[in-house]
Amino acid sequence: MQSCYVPPVADLPSTDLWSENRRRSKRVKARVPVVVRFQDSNKRFISEATHTVIVNEHGALILLAASVEVDQIIRLENPNLGEELLCRVTSLGPSFMGKTQVAVELIMPTAGFWGTGSNSKTPDLG
C-alpha cells in the first residue's frame, strides 16, 4: 500500500478570504427621503427630491430621474436632518418608469447621516 503525502495547508482566518468581495458595511433596505443636487453637462443646476432604496454607512442606492454619469460628484441632502454630503456615482443600474437605480458612495461618510437611532425611521446601521 502506498501512502500519499499532502502538505499542510495554511489555516487562514476567514477575514483574509475573499477580501475583495466583502462590503465595508452592512446594507439595509431603507426608504430615506433625499434631495440630489448637481450641475449637468450644460452647467445647469439640477435638484431632485427622491429617496433611497438601500443604505449603508458608506453609500446608498437611490432612484433618480435626472441623468448622471459614473464618477460624477453629486450632493446628497437628508432633509430630515438638514445635512448634506458629497457623493460619487459608482454605478448605474436598470431604469424603470423614468427613474434609474444609481449607486453612490459617500466621499466623507458621516455617522448618523441616514437618521440612525431609536427615534429614527431607519434601522441602526451601527
C-alpha positions as a LaTeX table, in Angstrom:
\begin{tabular}{lrrr}
\hline
Residue & $x$ (\AA) & $y$ (\AA) & $z$ (\AA) \\
\hline
Met1 & 0.00 & 0.00 & 0.00 \\
Gln2 & 1.41 & 3.37 & $-1.00$ \\
Ser3 & 1.00 & 6.44 & 1.15 \\
Cys4 & 0.46 & 9.88 & $-0.24$ \\
Tyr5 & 1.95 & 12.92 & 1.45 \\
Val6 & $-0.26$ & 16.01 & 1.48 \\
Pro7 & 1.49 & 19.16 & 2.64 \\
Pro8 & $-0.36$ & 21.11 & 5.33 \\
Val9 & $-2.49$ & 23.99 & 4.11 \\
Ala10 & $-2.22$ & 27.27 & 5.96 \\
Asp11 & $-5.33$ & 27.89 & 8.01 \\
Leu12 & $-6.24$ & 31.44 & 7.03 \\
Pro13 & $-8.69$ & 33.39 & 9.15 \\
Ser14 & $-11.99$ & 33.94 & 7.34 \\
Thr15 & $-11.35$ & 37.71 & 7.32 \\
Asp16 & $-8.47$ & 37.15 & 4.87 \\
Leu17 & $-10.54$ & 35.15 & 2.39 \\
Trp18 & $-12.28$ & 36.89 & $-0.46$ \\
Ser19 & $-11.46$ & 40.30 & 0.95 \\
Glu20 & $-12.18$ & 41.97 & $-2.38$ \\
Asn21 & $-15.78$ & 40.72 & $-2.24$ \\
Arg22 & $-16.57$ & 41.83 & 1.31 \\
Arg23 & $-18.50$ & 45.01 & 1.97 \\
Arg24 & $-17.24$ & 47.73 & 4.27 \\
Ser25 & $-20.64$ & 47.94 & 5.97 \\
Lys26 & $-23.96$ & 46.11 & 6.05 \\
Arg27 & $-26.64$ & 47.03 & 3.52 \\
Val28 & $-30.08$ & 47.87 & 4.91 \\
Lys29 & $-33.30$ & 48.35 & 2.97 \\
Ala30 & $-34.49$ & 51.82 & 3.90 \\
Arg31 & $-36.62$ & 54.46 & 2.21 \\
Val32 & $-34.95$ & 57.68 & 3.32 \\
Pro33 & $-36.02$ & 60.92 & 1.59 \\
Val34 & $-33.09$ & 62.72 & $-0.04$ \\
Val35 & $-32.53$ & 65.71 & $-2.29$ \\
Val36 & $-29.93$ & 65.24 & $-5.01$ \\
Arg37 & $-28.12$ & 68.33 & $-6.35$ \\
Phe38 & $-25.53$ & 68.61 & $-9.12$ \\
Gln39 & $-24.51$ & 70.52 & $-12.21$ \\
Asp40 & $-25.29$ & 68.88 & $-15.56$ \\
Ser41 & $-23.05$ & 68.92 & $-18.64$ \\
Asn42 & $-24.64$ & 72.26 & $-19.72$ \\
Lys43 & $-23.69$ & 73.84 & $-16.36$ \\
Arg44 & $-27.35$ & 73.94 & $-15.25$ \\
Phe45 & $-28.05$ & 73.24 & $-11.60$ \\
Ile46 & $-30.27$ & 70.19 & $-11.10$ \\
Ser47 & $-32.17$ & 69.47 & $-7.89$ \\
Glu48 & $-34.36$ & 66.39 & $-7.48$ \\
Ala49 & $-36.26$ & 65.10 & $-4.46$ \\
Thr50 & $-36.16$ & 61.31 & $-4.34$ \\
His51 & $-35.45$ & 58.50 & $-1.85$ \\
Thr52 & $-33.04$ & 55.69 & $-1.09$ \\
Val53 & $-33.77$ & 52.03 & $-1.68$ \\
Ile54 & $-30.79$ & 50.64 & 0.21 \\
Val55 & $-28.34$ & 52.40 & 2.53 \\
Asn56 & $-25.11$ & 51.55 & 4.31 \\
Glu57 & $-22.51$ & 53.54 & 6.22 \\
His58 & $-20.58$ & 54.28 & 3.03 \\
Gly59 & $-23.29$ & 54.95 & 0.46 \\
Ala60 & $-26.71$ & 54.21 & $-0.92$ \\
Leu61 & $-28.80$ & 53.06 & $-3.84$ \\
Ile62 & $-31.18$ & 55.82 & $-4.93$ \\
Leu63 & $-33.79$ & 56.25 & $-7.67$ \\
Leu64 & $-33.10$ & 59.21 & $-9.93$ \\
Ala65 & $-34.96$ & 60.66 & $-12.94$ \\
Ala66 & $-32.14$ & 63.10 & $-13.76$ \\
Ser67 & $-29.28$ & 61.77 & $-15.86$ \\
Val68 & $-25.89$ & 61.27 & $-14.16$ \\
Glu69 & $-22.65$ & 59.54 & $-15.12$ \\
Val70 & $-20.36$ & 57.13 & $-13.29$ \\
Asp71 & $-17.69$ & 59.02 & $-11.29$ \\
Gln72 & $-19.81$ & 62.19 & $-11.29$ \\
Ile73 & $-19.79$ & 64.11 & $-7.99$ \\
Ile74 & $-23.22$ & 64.97 & $-6.60$ \\
Arg75 & $-24.58$ & 66.41 & $-3.36$ \\
Leu76 & $-27.00$ & 64.34 & $-1.31$ \\
Glu77 & $-29.09$ & 66.06 & 1.34 \\
Asn78 & $-31.03$ & 64.31 & 4.08 \\
Pro79 & $-33.82$ & 66.87 & 4.60 \\
Asn80 & $-34.90$ & 65.17 & 7.86 \\
Leu81 & $-31.54$ & 66.11 & 9.37 \\
Gly82 & $-30.72$ & 69.17 & 7.27 \\
Glu83 & $-27.33$ & 67.64 & 6.43 \\
Glu84 & $-25.69$ & 67.45 & 3.00 \\
Leu85 & $-22.76$ & 65.29 & 1.87 \\
Leu86 & $-20.75$ & 64.94 & $-1.33$ \\
Cys87 & $-21.08$ & 61.61 & $-3.13$ \\
Arg88 & $-19.56$ & 59.90 & $-6.13$ \\
Val89 & $-21.75$ & 57.94 & $-8.55$ \\
Thr90 & $-20.27$ & 54.43 & $-8.59$ \\
Ser91 & $-22.67$ & 52.62 & $-10.93$ \\
Leu92 & $-25.92$ & 52.90 & $-12.84$ \\
Gly93 & $-28.50$ & 50.15 & $-12.68$ \\
Pro94 & $-31.69$ & 49.45 & $-14.56$ \\
Ser95 & $-34.30$ & 52.11 & $-15.28$ \\
Phe96 & $-37.98$ & 51.68 & $-14.54$ \\
Met97 & $-40.83$ & 54.16 & $-15.01$ \\
Gly98 & $-38.46$ & 57.02 & $-15.79$ \\
Lys99 & $-36.08$ & 56.51 & $-12.85$ \\
Thr100 & $-32.66$ & 54.87 & $-12.82$ \\
Gln101 & $-31.09$ & 53.00 & $-9.93$ \\
Val102 & $-27.97$ & 54.97 & $-9.03$ \\
Ala103 & $-25.36$ & 53.66 & $-6.58$ \\
Val104 & $-23.48$ & 56.39 & $-4.74$ \\
Glu105 & $-20.52$ & 56.36 & $-2.38$ \\
Leu106 & $-20.26$ & 58.97 & 0.36 \\
Ile107 & $-16.93$ & 60.79 & $-0.04$ \\
Met108 & $-16.72$ & 61.56 & 3.69 \\
Pro109 & $-19.11$ & 59.13 & 5.45 \\
Thr110 & $-20.80$ & 60.71 & 8.47 \\
Ala111 & $-22.23$ & 58.59 & 11.27 \\
Gly112 & $-25.98$ & 59.04 & 11.54 \\
Phe113 & $-26.44$ & 60.60 & 8.08 \\
Trp114 & $-29.28$ & 58.19 & 7.30 \\
Gly115 & $-31.03$ & 59.02 & 10.58 \\
Thr116 & $-29.92$ & 56.20 & 12.84 \\
Gly117 & $-31.07$ & 55.90 & 16.42 \\
Ser118 & $-34.11$ & 54.84 & 18.42 \\
Asn119 & $-36.36$ & 57.70 & 17.24 \\
Ser120 & $-35.43$ & 57.18 & 13.63 \\
Lys121 & $-37.48$ & 55.80 & 10.75 \\
Thr122 & $-34.44$ & 53.85 & 9.50 \\
Pro123 & $-32.71$ & 50.94 & 11.20 \\
Asp124 & $-29.49$ & 51.46 & 13.14 \\
Leu125 & $-26.52$ & 50.72 & 10.88 \\
Gly126 & $-24.10$ & 50.54 & 13.83 \\
\hline
\end{tabular}
